[in-house]
Amino acid sequence: MAIAGIIFIVAGAVLWWVQNRQQRRCNQIKLARASKSADLEAMATAVSKEIGGGDWRDYVWLWGTPKSSSPLTSEFKQVPCVSYTSTVVREYEETVREKDSDGNVTTRTQRGSETVSQHQQRIPFDLVDDAGQVRVDPEGANIESVEVLNDFQPGNPAGGMLSYGPFSLVLGGEGGGGSRRTLGYRYRETVLPLDRPVLVVGTASDCTGHVAIEKPTQADQPYIITTRSHETLAKSVGQSAQVAFWSMVGCFGLGAVLLLAAIVS
């Protein structure tokens, strides 16, 4: 009982850290300054005249549409985009034998999965709003992409070659054999498309000589690119902080009760 109490208290301590981190993220997102691309250019110019260029930083959020003269093309669906993740997951089942404390053996079938291929790519792009455009460097950003494919293909591929549109992959030892029986392969793809408005929350900077949005240097300032609105994003992060808080309270409370019961007994 005492051990269980300690485990719950440790879990509460972890949740305390999570709650604090999420609450700081929520506060920073709310404090980000609503901006337009032209506002950033004007601010950078004004600061440059006062103290010189290269040192201006401002944590902001903007709403606009991604644009690129040389966009990426996603692997599976061939969607023009500025970021994509393409994943192939093998789904299988296997027979598991388990022995209990009395030596009785039971057999059951369980399902599992493993990633056999994953490819991610992202490029800098221009964010276009009704005031102009600003460059966005997505390196280090948490990109909440749009799912464009989730397709399960049953069975093993003929000749040990996976193929989906222009994508192909020669399988090694994943294709079958052993105790695991392949059920099929799931193809997933998410993209940040060119034709859908997005929210960018990050640091506006002129350190390269041009105004651009980049990853903040302050650790508690999140860098996010998402199709959600600023209000929805802030609300979601705040709700995560609340869930972590009440889970922390529950773990600390239950841990204290179990420890007290162990001491009394």
SULFEN-V766235 format. One record per residue. N is the residue number from 0. RES is the residue in three letters. PSI is psi as a letter, one per 40 degrees, with the letter a starting at -180 (NA if undefined). NEAR is the number of other C-alpha atoms within 10 Angstrom. Layout:
n->N res->RES psi->PSI near->NEAR
n->N res->RES psi->PSI near->NEAR
//
This chain:
n->0 res->MET psi->d near->15
n->1 res->ALA psi->d near->16
n->2 res->ILE psi->d near->12
n->3 res->ALA psi->d near->14
n->4 res->GLY psi->d near->22
n->5 res->ILE psi->d near->18
n->6 res->ILE psi->d near->15
n->7 res->PHE psi->d near->22
n->8 res->ILE psi->d near->23
n->9 res->VAL psi->d near->16
n->10 res->ALA psi->d near->17
n->11 res->GLY psi->d near->24
n->12 res->ALA psi->d near->16
n->13 res->VAL psi->d near->13
n->14 res->LEU psi->d near->22
n->15 res->TRP psi->d near->20
n->16 res->TRP psi->d near->14
n->17 res->VAL psi->d near->17
n->18 res->GLN psi->d near->22
n->19 res->ASN psi->d near->14
n->20 res->ARG psi->d near->14
n->21 res->GLN psi->d near->21
n->22 res->GLN psi->d near->21
n->23 res->ARG psi->d near->18
n->24 res->ARG psi->d near->21
n->25 res->CYS psi->d near->23
n->26 res->ASN psi->d near->16
n->27 res->GLN psi->d near->18
n->28 res->ILE psi->d near->27
n->29 res->LYS psi->d near->18
n->30 res->LEU psi->e near->13
n->31 res->ALA psi->h near->18
n->32 res->ARG psi->h near->15
n->33 res->ALA psi->h near->14
n->34 res->SER psi->i near->15
n->35 res->LYS psi->i near->20
n->36 res->SER psi->d near->22
n->37 res->ALA psi->d near->15
n->38 res->ASP psi->d near->13
n->39 res->LEU psi->d near->21
n->40 res->GLU psi->d near->19
n->41 res->ALA psi->d near->12
n->42 res->MET psi->d near->13
n->43 res->ALA psi->d near->24
n->44 res->THR psi->d near->16
n->45 res->ALA psi->d near->13
n->46 res->VAL psi->d near->16
n->47 res->SER psi->d near->15
n->48 res->LYS psi->d near->9
n->49 res->GLU psi->d near->8
n->50 res->ILE psi->e near->10
n->51 res->GLY psi->i near->12
n->52 res->GLY psi->i near->18
n->53 res->GLY psi->e near->16
n->54 res->ASP psi->e near->14
n->55 res->TRP psi->h near->18
n->56 res->ARG psi->i near->18
n->57 res->ASP psi->h near->17
n->58 res->TYR psi->h near->24
n->59 res->VAL psi->i near->21
n->60 res->TRP psi->i near->24
n->61 res->LEU psi->i near->24
n->62 res->TRP psi->h near->24
n->63 res->GLY psi->a near->22
n->64 res->THR psi->h near->20
n->65 res->PRO psi->i near->26
n->66 res->LYS psi->h near->19
n->67 res->SER psi->h near->15
n->68 res->SER psi->d near->7
n->69 res->SER psi->g near->11
n->70 res->PRO psi->i near->19
n->71 res->LEU psi->i near->21
n->72 res->THR psi->h near->17
n->73 res->SER psi->i near->24
n->74 res->GLU psi->d near->19
n->75 res->PHE psi->d near->21
n->76 res->LYS psi->e near->18
n->77 res->GLN psi->f near->11
n->78 res->VAL psi->h near->19
n->79 res->PRO psi->h near->18
n->80 res->CYS psi->i near->24
n->81 res->VAL psi->e near->24
n->82 res->SER psi->i near->23
n->83 res->TYR psi->i near->27
n->84 res->THR psi->h near->19
n->85 res->SER psi->h near->19
n->86 res->THR psi->h near->20
n->87 res->VAL psi->h near->22
n->88 res->VAL psi->h near->17
n->89 res->ARG psi->h near->23
n->90 res->GLU psi->h near->21
n->91 res->TYR psi->i near->19
n->92 res->GLU psi->i near->15
n->93 res->GLU psi->i near->15
n->94 res->THR psi->h near->13
n->95 res->VAL psi->h near->11
n->96 res->ARG psi->h near->10
n->97 res->GLU psi->i near->11
n->98 res->LYS psi->h near->10
n->99 res->ASP psi->a near->8
n->100 res->SER psi->d near->6
n->101 res->ASP psi->e near->6
n->102 res->GLY psi->e near->8
n->103 res->ASN psi->h near->8
n->104 res->VAL psi->h near->10
n->105 res->THR psi->i near->10
n->106 res->THR psi->h near->10
n->107 res->ARG psi->i near->9
n->108 res->THR psi->h near->9
n->109 res->GLN psi->i near->11
n->110 res->ARG psi->i near->13
n->111 res->GLY psi->i near->12
n->112 res->SER psi->i near->15
n->113 res->GLU psi->i near->12
n->114 res->THR psi->h near->13
n->115 res->VAL psi->e near->15
n->116 res->SER psi->h near->13
n->117 res->GLN psi->h near->13
n->118 res->HIS psi->h near->12
n->119 res->GLN psi->i near->14
n->120 res->GLN psi->i near->14
n->121 res->ARG psi->i near->18
n->122 res->ILE psi->i near->16
n->123 res->PRO psi->i near->19
n->124 res->PHE psi->i near->24
n->125 res->ASP psi->h near->20
n->126 res->LEU psi->h near->25
n->127 res->VAL psi->h near->20
n->128 res->ASP psi->a near->17
n->129 res->ASP psi->e near->11
n->130 res->ALA psi->e near->12
n->131 res->GLY psi->b near->14
n->132 res->GLN psi->i near->21
n->133 res->VAL psi->i near->23
n->134 res->ARG psi->i near->19
n->135 res->VAL psi->h near->22
n->136 res->ASP psi->h near->16
n->137 res->PRO psi->e near->22
n->138 res->GLU psi->h near->13
n->139 res->GLY psi->e near->12
n->140 res->ALA psi->i near->18
n->141 res->ASN psi->h near->14
n->142 res->ILE psi->h near->19
n->143 res->GLU psi->g near->16
n->144 res->SER psi->i near->18
n->145 res->VAL psi->h near->15
n->146 res->GLU psi->h near->13
n->147 res->VAL psi->e near->17
n->148 res->LEU psi->h near->16
n->149 res->ASN psi->g near->12
n->150 res->ASP psi->h near->12
n->151 res->PHE psi->h near->16
n->152 res->GLN psi->h near->14
n->153 res->PRO psi->i near->13
n->154 res->GLY psi->i near->16
n->155 res->ASN psi->i near->18
n->156 res->PRO psi->i near->15
n->157 res->ALA psi->h near->8
n->158 res->GLY psi->e near->9
n->159 res->GLY psi->f near->15
n->160 res->MET psi->h near->13
n->161 res->LEU psi->h near->16
n->162 res->SER psi->h near->13
n->163 res->TYR psi->h near->13
n->164 res->GLY psi->b near->9
n->165 res->PRO psi->e near->9
n->166 res->PHE psi->h near->10
n->167 res->SER psi->i near->12
n->168 res->LEU psi->h near->13
n->169 res->VAL psi->h near->11
n->170 res->LEU psi->i near->15
n->171 res->GLY psi->b near->10
n->172 res->GLY psi->e near->8
n->173 res->GLU psi->e near->15
n->174 res->GLY psi->d near->21
n->175 res->GLY psi->a near->16
n->176 res->GLY psi->i near->9
n->177 res->GLY psi->a near->8
n->178 res->SER psi->e near->11
n->179 res->ARG psi->h near->17
n->180 res->ARG psi->h near->17
n->181 res->THR psi->h near->21
n->182 res->LEU psi->d near->19
n->183 res->GLY psi->a near->17
n->184 res->TYR psi->h near->24
n->185 res->ARG psi->h near->18
n->186 res->TYR psi->h near->18
n->187 res->ARG psi->i near->19
n->188 res->GLU psi->h near->24
n->189 res->THR psi->i near->23
n->190 res->VAL psi->i near->27
n->191 res->LEU psi->g near->28
n->192 res->PRO psi->i near->24
n->193 res->LEU psi->e near->20
n->194 res->ASP psi->e near->11
n->195 res->ARG psi->h near->11
n->196 res->PRO psi->i near->19
n->197 res->VAL psi->i near->25
n->198 res->LEU psi->h near->21
n->199 res->VAL psi->h near->26
n->200 res->VAL psi->h near->29
n->201 res->GLY psi->a near->29
n->202 res->THR psi->h near->24
n->203 res->ALA psi->h near->26
n->204 res->SER psi->i near->24
n->205 res->ASP psi->f near->22
n->206 res->CYS psi->d near->13
n->207 res->THR psi->e near->10
n->208 res->GLY psi->e near->11
n->209 res->HIS psi->i near->13
n->210 res->VAL psi->h near->23
n->211 res->ALA psi->i near->24
n->212 res->ILE psi->h near->28
n->213 res->GLU psi->i near->23
n->214 res->LYS psi->h near->23
n->215 res->PRO psi->i near->20
n->216 res->THR psi->e near->12
n->217 res->GLN psi->h near->9
n->218 res->ALA psi->d near->9
n->219 res->ASP psi->e near->16
n->220 res->GLN psi->h near->21
n->221 res->PRO psi->i near->22
n->222 res->TYR psi->h near->25
n->223 res->ILE psi->h near->21
n->224 res->ILE psi->h near->22
n->225 res->THR psi->i near->20
n->226 res->THR psi->e near->21
n->227 res->ARG psi->i near->16
n->228 res->SER psi->i near->15
n->229 res->HIS psi->d near->21
n->230 res->GLU psi->d near->10
n->231 res->THR psi->d near->11
n->232 res->LEU psi->d near->18
n->233 res->ALA psi->d near->17
n->234 res->LYS psi->d near->15
n->235 res->SER psi->d near->14
n->236 res->VAL psi->d near->18
n->237 res->GLY psi->d near->21
n->238 res->GLN psi->d near->15
n->239 res->SER psi->d near->15
n->240 res->ALA psi->d near->23
n->241 res->GLN psi->d near->15
n->242 res->VAL psi->d near->13
n->243 res->ALA psi->d near->22
n->244 res->PHE psi->d near->21
n->245 res->TRP psi->d near->15
n->246 res->SER psi->d near->17
n->247 res->MET psi->d near->24
n->248 res->VAL psi->d near->16
n->249 res->GLY psi->d near->16
n->250 res->CYS psi->d near->22
n->251 res->PHE psi->d near->23
n->252 res->GLY psi->d near->15
n->253 res->LEU psi->d near->18
n->254 res->GLY psi->d near->24
n->255 res->ALA psi->d near->17
n->256 res->VAL psi->d near->15
n->257 res->LEU psi->d near->20
n->258 res->LEU psi->d near->19
n->259 res->LEU psi->d near->14
n->260 res->ALA psi->d near->13
n->261 res->ALA psi->d near->14
n->262 res->ILE psi->d near->10
n->263 res->VAL psi->d near->7
n->264 res->SER psi->NA near->7
//
